[in-house]
């Protein structure tokens, strides 16, 4: 799952240009944010990069942070490298049940960067990263996509839907929780139909489905892939222009997705901060869109997605 990197200003983290999702903040602000995140989500686990000396760094797993203490797991086999005498920063980690403990001030002193799941950060800022099913269907109103039935599977409702026409060529499923927040969606379009005179409709529904189901906080980044799929109908020059500029980590994924929609590539994986998109080209083109925080692989029963993305 993609993570967001909080980089400590002046912490000596080195080159960070290749980290796509990052921001630099003073160390004390980062520790305050982490304490708030752990209060909201006690099960949270974050990988921290800590400095041991001028030219030495180490990774630890942060398990709990509050105003009084920081509890972490240190993978070093011979005791924590943050214990007294094992680092040049005067950090004195104490052994406790389940790991090691230091003070928030000590973490501020040695922290270089920490990788945090994006969802708790969005929640702390009051930003909604999910979509309700009603919102998705409203965005797909042009195709008259509507619910035709649902069944309960564990803690999720699996919702069947279909467009107003071409119901034998297009199949759609959604997964929603009890509050109707969308967890995942699956679009299946018959491959032969995509090469028929109705190709424009097929490409349009693929483009619109992607645009409607990715997280609203991923919409700007996903626009590259959406624009690239749309360009399929406008010829080679339009397609090259659509994937000709942008962030490198987004362009490669968009190109793979387009190749899968065209049928020249078997599968593609697209990852944003809050959304994962899986595309598979067989007799049917399958586009699975789901929250990145879910276990990899569309949840839907019968989704024929290859490893490592299938749920089996």
C-alpha positions in Angstrom: 0.0 0.0 0.0 1.4 3.5 -0.8 2.4 5.5 2.2 3.0 9.2 2.8 6.4 10.3 3.9 6.8 12.9 6.5 10.4 14.2 6.3 12.0 15.9 9.3 13.5 19.3 8.3 17.2 19.3 8.9 17.1 15.6 9.9 19.6 14.5 7.4 17.3 12.3 5.4 19.3 12.8 2.2 17.8 12.8 -1.3 14.0 12.6 -1.2 13.2 13.6 -4.8 12.2 10.1 -5.8 9.6 9.7 -3.0 6.3 10.7 -4.8 4.2 11.4 -1.7 6.1 13.5 0.8 6.2 16.7 2.8 8.9 18.3 5.0 8.0 19.4 8.5 9.8 20.2 11.7 10.4 17.1 13.8 8.2 18.3 16.7 5.3 18.8 14.3 5.7 15.3 12.9 5.7 13.7 16.4 2.6 15.7 17.3 0.8 14.4 14.1 1.9 10.9 14.9 0.6 11.1 18.4 -2.8 12.2 17.1 -2.8 9.5 14.5 -2.1 6.8 17.0 -4.8 8.1 19.3 -7.3 7.9 16.5 -6.0 4.5 15.3 -4.3 2.5 18.1 -3.5 -0.3 15.7 -1.5 2.0 13.4 2.1 0.9 12.5 4.5 3.3 10.8 8.1 2.7 9.6 10.5 5.3 10.9 13.9 6.2 9.6 16.1 7.4 12.5 19.6 8.8 12.6 22.3 7.1 14.7 25.3 9.2 13.8 26.3 11.7 11.1 26.6 9.0 8.5 24.5 6.2 10.1 20.7 5.6 10.0 18.4 2.8 10.9 14.7 1.8 10.4 12.3 0.9 13.2 8.6 0.1 13.4 6.7 2.7 15.4 3.9 0.9 17.3 2.6 3.6 19.7 3.2 7.3 20.3 1.6 9.6 22.9 2.7 12.6 24.9 4.8 10.5 27.3 6.4 7.8 25.3 7.2 6.2 21.9 7.1 2.4 21.7 8.8 0.8 18.8 10.1 -2.5 17.4 13.7 -2.6 16.5 14.6 -5.4 14.0 18.3 -5.3 15.0 19.0 -8.8 16.4 21.3 -7.7 19.2 19.2 -5.1 20.9 18.0 -1.7 19.8 20.5 0.6 18.1 18.8 3.4 19.9 19.9 2.0 23.3 22.4 4.0 25.3 26.0 3.8 23.9 24.8 2.5 20.5 24.1 5.9 18.9 25.8 9.3 18.9 22.6 11.3 19.7 22.3 10.4 23.4 19.1 8.5 22.8 18.6 5.9 25.6 15.9 3.4 24.5 14.6 1.1 27.3 13.4 -2.4 26.8 9.7 -2.9 27.5 7.1 -5.5 26.8 6.6 -5.7 23.0 9.6 -3.6 22.1 11.6 -0.6 23.1 10.6 2.8 24.5 12.0 6.3 24.1 10.5 9.8 24.9 8.9 12.0 22.2 11.8 14.4 22.6 14.3 11.6 21.9 12.3 10.7 18.7 12.4 14.4 17.6 16.1 14.3 18.1 16.8 11.3 15.9 13.9 11.2 13.4 14.7 11.6 9.8 11.5 10.5 8.1 8.4 8.4 8.8 6.1 6.5 6.4 2.5 6.8 7.3 -0.6 5.3 5.7 -2.5 8.1 4.0 -6.0 7.4 5.4 -5.3 8.5 9.1 -3.5 11.7 7.8 -6.6 12.5 5.7 -8.9 11.9 8.7 -6.8 14.3 10.8 -7.3 17.0 8.2 -11.0 16.3 7.9 -10.6 15.3 4.2 -12.9 12.6 2.9 -11.1 9.9 0.8 -14.1 7.7 0.1 -17.1 7.8 -2.2 -20.7 6.9 -1.5 -22.4 4.5 -3.9 -25.0 7.1 -4.6 -22.3 9.6 -5.6 -20.7 7.1 -8.0 -24.0 6.2 -9.6 -24.8 9.9 -10.0 -21.5 10.4 -11.9 -22.4 7.5 -14.2 -25.9 8.7 -14.8 -25.2 9.2 -18.5 -25.1 5.4 -18.9 -28.2 4.9 -16.7 -26.2 2.6 -14.5 -28.5 1.4 -11.7 -28.5 -1.2 -8.9 -30.3 -4.4 -9.7 -29.7 -6.4 -6.5 -27.4 -7.0 -3.6 -26.2 -9.8 -1.3 -24.4 -9.7 2.0 -20.9 -11.2 2.1 -19.3 -10.9 5.6 -19.3 -7.2 6.5 -19.7 -6.0 2.9 -22.7 -5.7 0.6 -22.0 -6.9 -2.9 -24.1 -4.8 -5.3 -25.0 -5.8 -8.8 -25.6 -3.0 -11.3 -26.1 -2.6 -15.0 -26.3 0.2 -17.6 -29.5 1.1 -19.5 -28.3 -0.7 -22.6 -25.9 -3.3 -23.8 -26.5 -5.3 -20.7 -25.1 -8.5 -22.2 -21.8 -6.7 -22.9 -21.2 -4.8 -19.7 -21.3 -6.1 -16.1 -20.7 -4.1 -13.0 -20.4 -4.8 -9.3 -19.7 -2.7 -6.3 -18.8 -3.4 -2.7 -20.2 -1.1 0.0 -20.3 -1.1 3.8 -23.4 -0.5 5.9 -23.1 3.2 5.5 -22.9 2.9 1.7 -19.3 3.9 1.4 -17.7 2.2 -1.5 -14.9 -0.3 -0.8 -14.4 -1.6 -4.3 -15.9 -1.7 -7.8 -15.5 -4.0 -10.8 -16.3 -3.3 -14.4 -16.3 -6.1 -17.0 -16.6 -5.2 -20.7 -16.7 -7.9 -23.4 -13.5 -7.7 -25.3 -15.1 -8.5 -28.7 -17.6 -5.6 -28.1 -14.7 -3.2 -27.6 -13.6 -4.0 -31.1 -17.1 -3.6 -32.6 -18.7 -0.5 -34.1 -19.8 0.3 -30.5 -16.2 0.7 -29.4 -16.7 4.4 -28.6 -19.3 3.5 -26.0 -17.1 0.8 -24.4 -14.1 3.1 -24.1 -16.3 5.9 -22.7 -17.7 3.7 -20.0 -14.2 2.5 -19.0 -13.0 6.1 -18.8 -16.1 7.3 -16.9 -16.0 4.3 -14.5 -12.4 5.1 -13.6 -13.2 8.7 -13.1 -16.2 8.0 -10.9 -14.7 5.3 -8.6 -11.2 6.5 -7.7 -10.8 8.3 -4.4 -11.7 12.0 -4.7 -8.3 12.7 -3.2 -6.6 10.8 -6.0 -8.7 12.5 -8.8 -5.9 14.9 -9.9 -3.4 12.1 -10.3 -5.9 9.7 -11.8 -6.7 12.3 -14.5 -3.6 11.2 -16.4 -4.9 7.7 -16.8 -8.5 8.9 -17.4 -7.3 11.2 -20.1 -5.2 8.5 -21.7 -8.1 6.1 -21.9 -10.3 8.8 -23.4 -7.5 9.5 -26.0 -7.8 6.0 -27.4 -10.7 7.2 -29.5 -8.8 10.2 -30.9 -5.9 8.4 -32.5 -2.2 7.9 -32.0 -1.2 11.5 -31.7 -3.8 12.2 -29.1 -2.8 9.1 -27.1 0.9 10.0 -27.3 0.1 13.5 -26.1 -2.0 12.2 -23.2 0.9 10.1 -21.8 3.7 12.4 -22.9 4.2 14.5 -19.8 3.6 14.2 -16.1 5.0 12.5 -13.0 7.1 9.5 -14.0 5.4 7.1 -11.5 2.0 8.0 -13.0 2.9 8.0 -16.7 4.3 4.4 -16.7 1.1 3.1 -15.0 -1.2 5.0 -17.3 0.6 3.6 -20.4 0.2 0.1 -19.0 -3.4 0.6 -18.3 -4.1 1.9 -21.8 -2.2 -1.1 -23.3 -4.4 -3.4 -21.2 -7.6 -1.6 -22.4 -6.4 -2.0 -26.0 -5.6 -5.7 -25.4 -1.9 -5.5 -26.2 -0.9 -6.2 -22.6 -2.4 -8.8 -20.3 -2.6 -6.9 -17.0 -1.8 -3.6 -15.4 -1.6 -2.4 -11.8 -2.1 1.3 -11.0 -1.6 2.6 -7.5 -2.4 6.0 -6.0 -2.3 7.0 -2.4 -5.9 6.0 -1.6 -6.9 3.8 -4.6 -5.6 0.7 -6.4 -6.7 -0.1 -10.0 -6.2 -3.6 -11.5 -6.9 -4.2 -15.1 -6.9 -7.6 -16.8 -7.4 -8.3 -20.5 -8.9 -11.7 -21.4 -12.2 -12.5 -23.2 -13.5 -9.7 -21.0 -11.7 -6.6 -20.0 -11.9 -6.3 -16.2 -11.2 -3.1 -14.3 -11.1 -3.5 -10.6 -11.0 -0.3 -8.4 -10.6 -0.6 -4.6 -9.3 1.2 -1.6 -5.5 0.8 -1.3 -5.9 -0.1 2.4 -7.8 -3.3 1.5 -6.0 -6.6 1.1 -4.7 -6.7 -2.5 -7.2 -8.0 -5.0 -10.7 -7.1 -5.8 -13.0 -8.6 -3.2 -15.6 -9.7 -5.7 -16.5 -13.4 -6.0 -15.6 -14.7 -9.4 -13.1 -12.0 -10.3 -10.6 -13.8 -12.4 -7.6 -11.7 -11.6 -4.1 -13.2 -11.7 -1.6 -13.4 -8.9 -0.5 -11.3 -7.0 -3.7 -9.4 -7.2 -6.3 -12.2 -6.8 -7.8 -12.7 -3.4 -7.1 -16.5 -3.2 
